[in-house]
Amino acid sequence: MKKTGKVLGSILVIIGIFFATTYYIDYPSYSYEKTALPDNFKDFYNEKLEISKSKGARVDNEERLVRYSPGKTPIAILYIHGFGASRAEGEYVTDRVAKEFKANTYYVRLPGHGTNMKDHRDTGFAEYLKTAEDSFLMMEHLGEKVVVMGTSMGGLLTTYLASKYPEKIAGIILASPYYEYKDKSGNLYNFIWGKSFVNTVVGDIRGNVKDPDDPSFQYWYRDQYYAALQNLNDLKRVIGTNEIFEKVTVPVLMFYYYKSEEEQDASADVAKMLEVFEQFGKSSKPNPLNKKVQVEDGAHVLMSEFVHSDKELIIKESIDFINKIAK
């Protein structure tokens, strides 16, 4: 029996070493490489539109600039969409909020999005970060104070910007921010063998079972390569950390869908959202204007005209929040 116990113990040690080493092999990293940016927003915007055109971005999936003034407005809004989506994920609510404040507003198109499945699969997470960061740094040309809004993965990117540039951000609005998968099997992509394992077990394509005639599929990828999830997972590993969360000292408004254990966000982990919310600002002091809002009538996507949710609540809370931070 002692010999059997030793053998089992040795096997468990070997398995533990295997998982530990394959978790850290090829661990992703990111460092922002600042490149020369245009000295005005018009040139920046036109450059991005040309890139979208060259990539074959679908109509209404490209970047969008909404100007209420040719100069700076008191408030400017940057919107960052989520994984596999486009600006339509938050355009309805953001437009309404921007109109209230007559705020110059810019909608990012993240690389690999709004084009085709292969582009989505082959565009690494570092390009998401670079585009989000470049776009944010250009926002000083649009407004005196900048509010960043993000949905899902866009919420994770927004959190990163807030941690790095607290002096440049008046506040952030997060809708169903992605900090962790609801389905934890997504964490297989943490391991160097994860992508190959998933493709072997379930195939290459992650098909959507929704109505193929759903109009929202003009703005989301109906189907995706499973391998594209590697980009999302790498992003989470790099910036979804306590060190980042604790540096978020700017005011935060966070929306999350939760009605009951059975009816809640099916894509991003609500418990993790709430956990992260409590970590905001811990490196110094949480902002007293931080607020989390439970949306009982909703879905993972909360701010789109193509998804049913209590958008009037979200608009009201967003306007109230910006009025507070504008003071």
Secondary structure, DSSP 8 states (H G I E B T S, - for coil): -HHHHHHHHHHHHHHHHHHHHHHHTT------------SSHHHHHHHHHHHHHHTT--TTTS-EEE-S-SS-EEEEEEEE--TT--GGGTHHHHHHHHHHHT-EEEE---TTSSS-HHHHHHS-HHHHHHHHHHHHHHGGGTEEEEEEEEETHHHHHHHHHHHH-GGG-SEEEEES--SSBSSGGGGGGGSTTHHHHHHHHH-SEE---S-TT-GGGGTS-SSEEGGGHHHHHHHHHHH-SHHHHTT--S-EEEEEEBSSSSSB-SSB-HHHHHHHHHHTTTTS---TT-EEEEESS--S--S-TTS-S-HHHHHHHHHHHHHHHH-
